[in-house]
């Protein structure tokens, strides 16, 4: 009986333990499910909070008129970041706003106000007030200063005057390439370039608009000597042309007889002439060596004495020179009279090339020989004859040259009958 009771007690005790375990496990599982549900709810609230904070921060960025990115760091701080301010932190959007507004105020207070652009002078004002006096102070030759003034006058007459800062490379280039005379365009380009460089030195300009312009190429002519036949034709027409004044005729004769450049003859003054010593000073216009002394040949002296005697032998403008020359003979330039002089002195008169080079104002003899000597052009048929010795050809050329000089001498004789030589 006792054993049976113990048996049932053990069974009941075992059933009681099982029931307790079952109840415990049911409670544990219930607790886990409730915990998961709570965490999910908490996470949802946290995500919603972050989204709300980010939206509020982005709205703040728009209101402050700035750009950047917003994020929440692990420590709970809100971070704003952009290249201008770097990283800015705040515990709340409001704190972040206050810090950003402070930085914006600081930036505005330290922004440099743009300086008012100084009004630059007109090209004409700057040229007359600064550039021309600057060139004159450099002890430039009178002919050089005259050339600068002449080219400045051309610019003004072309309507090419405006504030220095308003010139553009494009309009300067268009102006230069619109000129028919490439040499004129080349000279003006150099002059404008110098003016703008001077303005930079004076602090008026920052850049030179000429620096990016393509360099104007001058269509150069190698030059040639007039044949003796064309020389005779030119002087015959010159002497008989009643529209050409005496001093103008003497100008062309002087250039031919001395090989001077156009403006070297034009700029000649009575003080440059030493009649007693038969020496003449040529005021150079091109290189240092171009200012020189040379013999005053008899016929050249007659040309000077027949010309003006008011301190300056020749009063003739460049336009007038070209108009007369181009009307009297075709296919040549005025400068070809200089080529003719060099060729005659070396190939006909047989003067030492070094001497002729000094007379012509060349810095080296090779320029005289390579550029200004054209033996084949004085008489092409004679030059090509193979049945004559060089000495025989030279004798024939000298006869032809003497004929030209006799023609000139006869002209002077006729003039002295009506205009006595002083």
C-alpha positions as CSV (number, residue, x, y, z in Angstrom):
1,X,0.0,0.0,0.0
2,X,2.8,2.4,0.9
3,X,4.7,1.5,-2.2
4,X,1.6,2.3,-4.3
5,X,1.3,5.7,-2.7
6,X,4.9,6.5,-3.3
7,X,4.6,5.5,-6.9
8,X,1.6,7.9,-7.5
9,X,3.5,10.7,-5.7
10,X,6.4,10.3,-8.0
11,X,4.1,10.3,-11.0
12,X,2.4,13.5,-9.8
13,X,5.7,15.2,-9.0
14,X,7.0,14.4,-12.5
15,X,3.8,15.7,-14.1
16,X,4.1,18.8,-12.0
17,X,7.7,19.4,-13.3
18,X,6.6,18.9,-16.8
19,X,3.7,21.3,-16.4
20,X,6.0,24.0,-14.9
21,X,8.5,23.5,-17.8
22,X,5.7,23.8,-20.4
23,X,4.3,26.9,-18.8
24,X,7.9,28.4,-18.5
25,X,8.6,27.7,-22.2
26,X,5.3,29.2,-23.3
27,X,6.1,32.3,-21.3
28,X,9.6,32.5,-22.7
29,X,8.4,32.3,-26.3
30,X,5.8,34.8,-25.6
31,X,8.4,37.1,-24.1
32,X,10.6,36.7,-27.2
33,X,7.8,37.6,-29.5
34,X,6.9,40.6,-27.5
35,X,10.5,41.7,-27.5
36,X,10.8,41.4,-31.2
37,X,7.6,43.4,-31.7
38,X,8.9,46.1,-29.4
39,X,12.3,46.4,-31.1
40,X,10.7,46.6,-34.5
41,X,8.5,49.4,-33.3
42,X,11.4,51.1,-31.7
43,X,13.5,50.8,-35.0
44,X,10.6,52.2,-37.0
45,X,10.4,55.2,-34.6
46,X,14.2,55.7,-34.9
47,X,14.1,55.6,-38.7
48,X,11.2,57.9,-38.8
49,X,13.1,60.3,-36.5
50,X,16.2,60.3,-38.7
51,X,14.1,60.9,-41.8
52,X,12.3,63.8,-40.1
53,X,15.6,65.2,-39.0
54,X,17.2,64.9,-42.4
55,X,14.2,66.5,-44.1
56,X,14.3,69.4,-41.6
57,X,18.0,69.8,-42.2
58,X,17.6,69.8,-46.0
59,X,14.8,72.4,-45.7
60,X,17.2,74.5,-43.6
61,X,19.9,74.2,-46.3
62,X,17.5,75.5,-48.9
63,X,16.5,78.4,-46.7
64,X,20.1,79.4,-46.2
65,X,20.8,79.2,-49.9
66,X,23.8,76.8,-49.6
67,X,24.5,73.3,-50.8
68,X,25.9,70.3,-49.1
69,X,25.1,66.9,-47.5
70,X,23.6,66.0,-44.1
71,X,24.0,62.8,-42.2
72,X,23.7,61.6,-38.5
73,X,26.8,60.2,-37.0
74,X,27.0,57.2,-34.7
75,X,27.5,59.5,-31.7
76,X,24.1,61.2,-32.5
77,X,25.5,64.4,-33.9
78,X,24.1,65.9,-37.1
79,X,26.9,66.6,-39.6
80,X,26.6,69.1,-42.5
81,X,29.4,69.0,-45.1
82,X,30.3,71.1,-48.2
83,X,33.6,72.3,-49.8
84,X,33.1,75.9,-48.6
85,X,32.6,75.3,-44.9
86,X,34.0,71.8,-44.5
87,X,32.2,69.8,-41.7
88,X,29.8,71.5,-39.3
89,X,28.3,69.6,-36.3
90,X,25.2,70.1,-34.2
91,X,23.2,68.2,-31.6
92,X,20.0,69.4,-33.3
93,X,19.0,71.0,-36.5
94,X,18.5,74.3,-34.8
95,X,22.1,74.2,-33.3
96,X,23.4,73.3,-36.8
97,X,21.5,76.3,-38.3
98,X,23.0,78.7,-35.8
99,X,26.6,77.5,-36.6
100,X,26.0,77.7,-40.3
101,X,24.5,81.2,-40.1
102,X,27.6,82.3,-38.2
103,X,29.9,81.0,-40.9
104,X,27.8,82.6,-43.6
105,X,28.0,86.0,-41.9
106,X,31.8,85.6,-41.5
107,X,32.2,84.8,-45.2
108,X,30.2,87.8,-46.3
109,X,32.1,90.1,-44.1
110,X,35.4,89.0,-45.5
111,X,34.5,88.9,-49.2
112,X,36.7,91.5,-51.1
113,X,34.6,94.0,-52.9
114,X,35.5,94.3,-56.6
115,X,37.5,97.4,-57.3
116,X,35.9,99.9,-59.7
117,X,37.5,99.6,-63.1
118,X,39.6,102.6,-63.9
119,X,38.6,104.3,-67.1
120,X,41.5,104.2,-69.5
121,X,42.4,107.2,-71.7
122,X,41.7,107.3,-75.4
123,X,44.4,106.3,-77.7
124,X,44.7,109.9,-79.0
125,X,45.0,111.2,-75.4
126,X,47.6,108.7,-74.4
127,X,49.6,109.2,-77.5
128,X,49.8,113.0,-77.3
129,X,50.2,113.2,-73.5
130,X,52.5,110.2,-72.8
131,X,53.7,108.1,-75.8
132,X,55.0,110.9,-78.1
133,X,56.8,112.8,-75.3
134,X,58.3,109.5,-74.2
135,X,59.7,108.9,-77.8
136,X,60.9,112.4,-78.1
137,X,62.8,112.2,-74.8
138,X,64.7,109.2,-76.2
139,X,66.5,111.5,-78.6
140,X,65.0,109.8,-81.6
141,X,66.0,111.0,-85.1
142,X,63.8,113.8,-86.4
143,X,62.7,111.5,-89.3
144,X,61.7,108.8,-86.8
145,X,59.5,111.2,-84.9
146,X,57.9,112.5,-88.1
147,X,57.2,108.9,-89.1
148,X,55.5,108.2,-85.8
149,X,53.4,111.3,-86.1
150,X,52.5,110.5,-89.7
151,X,51.3,107.0,-88.8
152,X,49.4,108.3,-85.8
153,X,47.6,110.8,-88.1
154,X,46.7,107.9,-90.4
155,X,45.1,106.0,-87.4
156,X,43.1,109.0,-86.4
157,X,41.9,109.7,-89.9
158,X,40.8,106.0,-90.1
159,X,38.6,106.5,-87.1
160,X,40.6,104.0,-85.1
161,X,40.5,105.9,-81.8
162,X,38.9,104.6,-78.6
163,X,39.8,103.9,-74.9
164,X,42.9,101.8,-74.7
165,X,41.1,99.1,-72.6
166,X,38.4,98.7,-75.2
167,X,40.6,97.5,-78.0
168,X,40.4,93.8,-78.8
169,X,42.8,91.6,-80.7
170,X,40.1,90.7,-83.3
171,X,39.3,94.3,-84.2
172,X,42.9,95.3,-84.4
173,X,43.6,92.3,-86.7
174,X,40.6,93.1,-88.9
175,X,41.8,96.7,-89.2
176,X,45.3,95.8,-90.1
177,X,44.4,93.2,-92.7
178,X,41.9,95.6,-94.3
179,X,44.8,97.8,-95.4
180,X,45.9,97.4,-99.0
181,X,49.5,98.4,-98.3
182,X,51.1,95.5,-96.3
183,X,54.1,97.7,-95.4
184,X,51.7,100.3,-93.9
185,X,49.9,97.5,-91.9
186,X,53.2,96.1,-90.7
187,X,54.4,99.5,-89.4
188,X,51.1,100.2,-87.7
189,X,51.1,96.8,-86.0
190,X,54.5,97.6,-84.6
191,X,53.5,101.0,-83.4
192,X,50.3,99.8,-81.7
193,X,52.2,97.0,-80.0
194,X,54.7,99.6,-78.6
195,X,51.9,101.9,-77.4
196,X,50.1,99.0,-75.6
197,X,53.4,97.8,-74.0
198,X,54.1,101.3,-72.7
199,X,50.5,101.5,-71.3
200,X,51.2,98.2,-69.4
201,X,54.4,99.6,-68.0
202,X,52.5,102.7,-66.8
203,X,49.9,100.5,-65.1
204,X,47.0,101.5,-67.4
205,X,46.5,98.0,-69.0
206,X,47.0,94.5,-67.8
207,X,47.4,92.8,-71.2
208,X,48.5,93.8,-74.7
209,X,45.8,92.9,-77.3
210,X,48.5,92.8,-80.1
211,X,50.3,89.8,-78.6
212,X,47.9,87.2,-80.1
213,X,47.6,88.9,-83.5
214,X,49.2,87.2,-86.5
215,X,52.2,89.1,-87.7
216,X,51.5,91.0,-90.8
217,X,53.8,89.8,-93.7
218,X,55.0,92.5,-96.0
219,X,55.1,91.6,-99.7
220,X,58.7,92.6,-100.3
221,X,60.1,93.2,-103.7
222,X,63.8,92.3,-104.2
223,X,64.2,95.4,-106.2
224,X,66.0,95.9,-109.6
225,X,68.1,98.3,-111.5
226,X,66.6,100.4,-114.3
227,X,68.0,99.4,-117.7
228,X,69.9,102.2,-119.4
229,X,67.1,102.3,-122.0
230,X,64.5,102.9,-119.2
231,X,66.8,105.4,-117.5
232,X,66.9,107.5,-120.6
233,X,63.1,107.2,-121.0
234,X,62.4,108.2,-117.4
235,X,64.6,111.3,-117.4
236,X,63.4,112.4,-120.9
237,X,59.8,112.3,-119.6
238,X,60.8,113.9,-116.3
239,X,62.6,116.9,-117.9
240,X,59.7,117.6,-120.4
241,X,56.9,117.3,-117.9
242,X,55.8,120.9,-117.1
243,X,53.5,119.7,-114.2
244,X,56.6,118.7,-112.2
245,X,58.3,121.6,-110.5
246,X,62.1,122.2,-110.8
247,X,62.9,121.2,-107.2
248,X,60.8,118.0,-107.6
249,X,62.8,117.1,-110.7
250,X,66.0,117.9,-108.8
251,X,64.8,115.5,-106.0
252,X,64.6,112.5,-108.4
253,X,68.0,113.4,-109.9
254,X,69.6,113.6,-106.5
255,X,68.3,110.2,-105.4
256,X,69.6,108.7,-108.7
257,X,73.0,110.3,-108.4
258,X,73.6,109.5,-104.7
259,X,71.6,106.3,-104.1
260,X,69.9,107.8,-101.1
261,X,66.7,106.5,-99.6
262,X,63.4,108.4,-100.1
263,X,63.4,110.2,-96.8
264,X,67.1,110.6,-96.6
265,X,66.9,113.0,-99.5
266,X,63.6,114.6,-98.2
267,X,65.1,115.3,-94.8
268,X,68.3,116.8,-96.1
269,X,69.1,120.3,-94.8
270,X,71.5,123.0,-96.1
271,X,73.6,122.4,-92.9
272,X,74.3,118.8,-94.1
273,X,76.0,120.1,-97.3
274,X,79.7,121.1,-97.3
275,X,80.0,122.7,-100.8
276,X,83.6,123.8,-100.1
277,X,84.8,120.3,-99.3
278,X,82.5,118.5,-101.7
279,X,81.1,116.4,-98.9
280,X,77.5,115.7,-97.9
281,X,76.1,114.4,-94.7
282,X,73.2,111.9,-95.2
283,X,70.8,111.9,-92.2
284,X,70.2,108.1,-91.9
285,X,66.6,106.9,-91.5
286,X,67.0,103.1,-91.1
287,X,70.0,101.8,-89.2
288,X,72.8,103.2,-87.1
289,X,75.2,102.9,-90.1
290,X,72.7,104.7,-92.4
291,X,73.8,108.1,-90.9
292,X,76.9,108.8,-93.0
293,X,79.0,111.1,-95.1
294,X,79.7,110.6,-98.8
295,X,81.2,112.6,-101.7
296,X,79.2,115.4,-103.2
297,X,79.4,114.5,-106.9
298,X,79.4,117.4,-109.3
299,X,76.0,116.7,-110.9
300,X,74.4,116.0,-107.4
301,X,75.8,119.4,-106.3
302,X,74.1,121.1,-109.2
303,X,70.8,119.4,-108.3
304,X,71.1,120.8,-104.7
305,X,72.0,124.3,-105.9
306,X,69.0,124.4,-108.3
307,X,66.6,123.2,-105.5
308,X,65.2,125.4,-102.7
309,X,67.7,127.5,-100.7
310,X,65.5,128.2,-97.7
311,X,67.3,125.7,-95.4
312,X,65.9,122.5,-96.9
313,X,66.5,121.6,-100.5
314,X,63.5,119.4,-101.1
315,X,59.9,120.1,-100.1
316,X,58.0,117.2,-101.5
317,X,55.5,114.8,-99.9
318,X,55.7,111.1,-100.3
319,X,52.4,110.8,-102.1
320,X,53.6,113.4,-104.6
321,X,56.8,111.5,-105.1
322,X,55.0,108.2,-105.9
323,X,52.5,109.9,-108.1
324,X,55.1,111.5,-110.3
325,X,57.4,108.4,-110.5
326,X,54.6,105.9,-111.3
327,X,53.2,108.2,-114.0
328,X,56.5,108.6,-115.7
329,X,57.6,104.9,-115.8
330,X,55.9,101.5,-115.2
331,X,57.3,98.4,-113.8
332,X,59.7,100.0,-111.3
333,X,59.6,101.5,-107.8
334,X,61.2,104.7,-106.6
335,X,63.6,102.6,-104.5
336,X,64.9,101.1,-107.8
337,X,66.8,104.3,-108.4
338,X,68.9,103.3,-105.4
339,X,69.4,99.8,-106.8
340,X,70.5,101.5,-110.1
341,X,73.1,103.6,-108.2
342,X,74.6,100.6,-106.5
343,X,74.7,98.5,-109.7
344,X,76.3,101.3,-111.7
345,X,79.0,102.1,-109.1
346,X,80.1,98.5,-108.7
347,X,79.5,97.0,-112.2
348,X,80.1,100.0,-114.5
349,X,82.4,102.4,-112.5
350,X,84.1,99.5,-110.8
351,X,84.2,101.2,-107.4
352,X,85.3,99.0,-104.5
353,X,82.2,97.3,-103.0
354,X,83.2,98.3,-99.5
355,X,83.3,102.0,-100.6
356,X,79.9,101.7,-102.3
357,X,78.5,100.0,-99.2
358,X,79.6,102.9,-97.0
359,X,78.2,105.5,-99.5
360,X,74.8,103.7,-99.4
361,X,74.8,103.3,-95.6
362,X,74.8,99.5,-95.4
363,X,76.1,97.8,-92.3
364,X,77.9,95.1,-94.4
365,X,79.1,94.8,-97.9
366,X,77.2,91.6,-98.6
367,X,73.9,93.5,-98.5
368,X,75.3,95.8,-101.2
369,X,76.5,92.9,-103.4
370,X,73.6,90.5,-102.9
371,X,70.7,92.9,-102.9
372,X,71.7,96.1,-104.7
373,X,73.9,94.7,-107.5
374,X,72.1,93.7,-110.8
375,X,74.7,93.6,-113.6
376,X,72.3,91.6,-115.9
377,X,69.6,94.3,-115.7
378,X,71.5,97.4,-117.1
379,X,71.6,95.8,-120.6
380,X,70.4,92.2,-120.7
381,X,71.3,91.6,-124.4
382,X,74.9,92.9,-123.7
383,X,75.2,90.8,-120.5
384,X,74.3,87.6,-122.5
385,X,76.7,88.2,-125.3
386,X,79.5,85.5,-125.4
387,X,81.6,87.1,-128.1
388,X,82.8,90.0,-126.0
389,X,85.3,90.1,-123.2
390,X,84.2,91.6,-119.9
391,X,86.4,94.6,-120.4
392,X,84.6,95.2,-123.7
393,X,81.2,94.9,-122.1
394,X,82.3,97.3,-119.3
395,X,83.4,99.9,-122.0
396,X,80.0,99.7,-123.7
397,X,78.2,100.1,-120.4
398,X,80.3,103.1,-119.5
399,X,79.3,104.7,-122.8
400,X,75.6,104.2,-122.1
401,X,76.1,105.6,-118.6
402,X,77.9,108.7,-120.0
403,X,74.9,109.2,-122.3
404,X,72.6,109.4,-119.2
405,X,74.9,111.8,-117.4
406,X,75.1,114.0,-120.5
407,X,71.3,114.0,-120.7
408,X,71.2,115.2,-117.0
409,X,74.0,117.7,-117.6
410,X,72.2,119.2,-120.5
411,X,69.0,119.6,-118.4
412,X,71.0,121.5,-115.8
413,X,72.6,123.7,-118.4
414,X,69.1,124.7,-119.7
415,X,67.9,125.4,-116.2
416,X,70.9,127.6,-115.3
417,X,70.1,129.9,-118.2
418,X,66.8,130.9,-116.5
419,X,67.7,130.0,-112.8
420,X,71.2,131.1,-111.9
421,X,73.0,128.7,-109.6
422,X,74.1,130.4,-106.4
